[in-house]
Amino acid sequence: MNTHAEGLDFGEAERDFSAVDKVRVVEALSRVLPAGTLMYETEDLRPYECDGLAAYRALPLVVVLPTTETQVVAVLHICFELGVPVVARGAGTGLSGGALPHTRGVLLSLARFNRILKLDPVARTAVVQPGVRNLAISEAAASHGLYYAPDPSSQIACSIGGNVSENAGGVHCLKYGLTVHNLLRVRGATIDGEIVEIGSGALDAPGYDLLALVTGAEGMLLVITEVTVGLVPRPQLAQCVLAAFDDVVRAGDAVARIIAAGIIPAGLEMMDQPATAAVEEFVRAGYPLEARAILLCESDGTPEEVAEEIARVWAVLEASGATEIRVSRDEAERLRFWAGRKAAFPAAGRISPDYYCMDGTIPRRRIGEMLSAIEQMEARYGLRCMNVFHAGDGNLHPLILFDANQPGELERAEAFGAEILELSVALGGTITGEHGVGLEKINQMCVQFTTDEVRQFFRVKAAFDPPGLLNPGKAIPTLNRCAEYGRMRVSRGQVSYPELPRF
Ligand SMILES: Cc1cc2nc3c(=O)[nH]c(=O)nc-3n(C[C@H](O)[C@H](O)[C@H](O)COP(=O)(O)OP(=O)(O)OC[C@H]3O[C@@H](n4cnc5c(N)ncnc54)[C@H](O)[C@@H]3O)c2cc1C
């Protein structure tokens, strides 16, 4: 791998790819790809024009659907030689525009890399291709009493390659960790076509922890071609506690108190009243509609462990002022409690033509403050917001409801979202919990990080991708962009936040 990062600084300006010639690219690719794996007619490109952040759309120059690693390497070689940008794509469920195509680039879909290569129940590992769906791993492991713990709500569709690239989380990540904590090995190709293996089949690997570096790299360092994940035993029992509160701040404080009591539940989620109302109409989960907020708190383990933990959780909830506490009586009721939470995004889609899902993370003890601030923002921007979040992790998912057909509403929703993210930073948190930066939060990277830190990010990228061809324009802002965004915030009077904490 070339590592001549010194002296390179892609951080000063956006790169110009106007010299890329479509005919040349198509001719070169058609020499290395079999029939049916290369598309360049507009109607064939249209399905790839956006990911889950549908407000941003762009048609790529071409789409390739390779089926072997050799084909991936050949595509990358050509792009390297011709100076063509490459955007890798899994299932396209990302919510930050990470898989948005480059108009002068190749959209490299890993959808056909959909095989589970090896499942070892003794080592409790699975070797899978990157296009395998998250849930498919647990389905394949079920007969061995095992499952893959990270469970994004999109798990029925999203791919493991996308999960690694976004460091995806989910309800059970509070106890079992994010993607990065359940990953053993990644194999992939760099832009110049070199195959690299990072991590190992064992619990640790020699050298620097590059596995953590490539997890959450948003397709900017490698194209992932194979992943080894760890599997965990299915717990004997899981039960879910549903607690109602007549005040959102009290519900937020209860979350902090549960963790402070030394309890790490299998899941700890919160929904406010607009969210429970929307969900209840949709899936009838049995939520108390008069509550201003509800918490869902799951315990798993042996029956004895679950009974003991639930007793402790109950005591904390009572002391925190819960107005009602229910424990799921059987598996069907537990699944019903969760069905509501898992249906929150589609429920937002039922009551509003469009919604914008934000993803800031804040210290748990500041949840109440954030919710009060969001209420004020709703009035100021004239838009409604439903709040659902992975409360145990302090990971917010405010769903801002808007109608893109109404002039100015999309822009107001974006400004509303930007304010939530920037407040997350000011409260001691970060602009993303699990959805990544992509294009969506690129301006807020300038708020979270200093110019020097942004320069270091570009150096890391250049060590893997010297010409800057993998997913250019995403996740790391150019310094020009940051300077421009800084000027804009000053003119909007938005630089009044206290000195920002650094991580
Ligand atoms: C309804 C809904 C609910 C969601 N809930 C959650 C949730 O609970 N938790 C959560 O974390 N996310 C959630 N998401 C977001 C999304 O599902 C995740 O970010 C997921 O990890 C994206 O996977 P994907 O296969 O769709 O990736 P894509 O959207 O295709 O790509 C995402 C990024 O990964 C890169 N990439 C993809 N494959 C590769 C590869 N093989 N090599 C290199 N780079 C690659 C892309 O370039 C892009 O930058 C949700 C989305 C939706 C629509």
The ligand as a MOL file (V3000), in Angstrom:
LIG
                    3D

  0  0  0     0  0            999 V3000
M  V30 BEGIN CTAB
M  V30 COUNTS 53 58 0 0 0
M  V30 BEGIN ATOM
M  V30 1 C -35.7310 2.5250 9.0520 0
M  V30 2 C -34.2570 2.6140 9.3450 0
M  V30 3 C -33.8240 2.3200 10.6370 0
M  V30 4 C -32.4530 2.3980 10.9390 0
M  V30 5 N -32.0390 2.0670 12.2030 0
M  V30 6 C -30.7210 2.0560 12.4910 0
M  V30 7 C -30.2650 1.6700 13.7980 0
M  V30 8 O -31.0480 1.3100 14.6980 0
M  V30 9 N -28.9400 1.6940 14.0230 0
M  V30 10 C -28.0330 2.0770 13.0530 0
M  V30 11 O -26.8340 2.0640 13.3210 0
M  V30 12 N -28.4510 2.4530 11.8260 0
M  V30 13 C -29.7480 2.4470 11.5160 0
M  V30 14 N -30.1570 2.8260 10.2550 0
M  V30 15 C -29.1650 3.3010 9.2580 0
M  V30 16 C -28.5700 2.2200 8.3260 0
M  V30 17 O -29.4290 1.1070 8.2180 0
M  V30 18 C -27.1890 1.8060 8.8070 0
M  V30 19 O -26.3010 2.9080 8.7090 0
M  V30 20 C -26.5780 0.6200 8.0450 0
M  V30 21 O -25.3700 0.2530 8.6820 0
M  V30 22 C -26.3080 0.9220 6.5700 0
M  V30 23 O -26.0610 -0.3140 5.9090 0
M  V30 24 P -26.2570 -0.4150 4.3220 0
M  V30 25 O -25.8670 -1.7680 3.9130 0
M  V30 26 O -27.6140 0.0170 3.9530 0
M  V30 27 O -25.1510 0.6190 3.8400 0
M  V30 28 P -25.2440 1.7400 2.7110 0
M  V30 29 O -26.2980 2.7350 3.0410 0
M  V30 30 O -25.2850 1.1170 1.3820 0
M  V30 31 O -23.8140 2.4310 2.9030 0
M  V30 32 C -23.4760 3.0850 4.0980 0
M  V30 33 C -22.0070 3.5120 4.0410 0
M  V30 34 O -21.1800 2.3740 4.0410 0
M  V30 35 C -20.3410 2.3550 2.8830 0
M  V30 36 N -20.2630 0.9400 2.4660 0
M  V30 37 C -21.2860 0.0660 2.2940 0
M  V30 38 N -20.8040 -1.1430 1.9590 0
M  V30 39 C -19.4520 -1.0390 1.9170 0
M  V30 40 C -18.3900 -1.9310 1.6330 0
M  V30 41 N -18.5950 -3.2100 1.3300 0
M  V30 42 N -17.1130 -1.4540 1.6670 0
M  V30 43 C -16.8550 -0.1750 1.9930 0
M  V30 44 N -17.8290 0.7190 2.2710 0
M  V30 45 C -19.1020 0.2910 2.2360 0
M  V30 46 C -21.0150 3.2620 1.8840 0
M  V30 47 O -20.0710 3.8360 1.0100 0
M  V30 48 C -21.6420 4.3030 2.8030 0
M  V30 49 O -20.6890 5.2690 3.1440 0
M  V30 50 C -31.5170 2.7810 9.9270 0
M  V30 51 C -31.9820 3.0620 8.6390 0
M  V30 52 C -33.3200 2.9860 8.3480 0
M  V30 53 C -33.7600 3.2960 6.9490 0
M  V30 END ATOM
M  V30 BEGIN BOND
M  V30 1 1 1 2
M  V30 2 1 2 3
M  V30 3 2 2 52
M  V30 4 2 3 4
M  V30 5 1 4 5
M  V30 6 1 4 50
M  V30 7 2 5 6
M  V30 8 1 6 7
M  V30 9 1 6 13
M  V30 10 2 7 8
M  V30 11 1 7 9
M  V30 12 1 9 10
M  V30 13 2 10 11
M  V30 14 1 10 12
M  V30 15 2 12 13
M  V30 16 1 13 14
M  V30 17 1 14 15
M  V30 18 1 14 50
M  V30 19 1 15 16
M  V30 20 1 16 17
M  V30 21 1 16 18
M  V30 22 1 18 19
M  V30 23 1 18 20
M  V30 24 1 20 21
M  V30 25 1 20 22
M  V30 26 1 22 23
M  V30 27 1 23 24
M  V30 28 2 24 25
M  V30 29 1 24 26
M  V30 30 1 24 27
M  V30 31 1 27 28
M  V30 32 2 28 29
M  V30 33 1 28 30
M  V30 34 1 28 31
M  V30 35 1 31 32
M  V30 36 1 32 33
M  V30 37 1 33 34
M  V30 38 1 33 48
M  V30 39 1 34 35
M  V30 40 1 35 36
M  V30 41 1 35 46
M  V30 42 1 36 37
M  V30 43 1 36 45
M  V30 44 2 37 38
M  V30 45 1 38 39
M  V30 46 1 39 40
M  V30 47 2 39 45
M  V30 48 1 40 41
M  V30 49 2 40 42
M  V30 50 1 42 43
M  V30 51 2 43 44
M  V30 52 1 44 45
M  V30 53 1 46 47
M  V30 54 1 46 48
M  V30 55 1 48 49
M  V30 56 2 50 51
M  V30 57 1 51 52
M  V30 58 1 52 53
M  V30 END BOND
M  V30 END CTAB
M  END
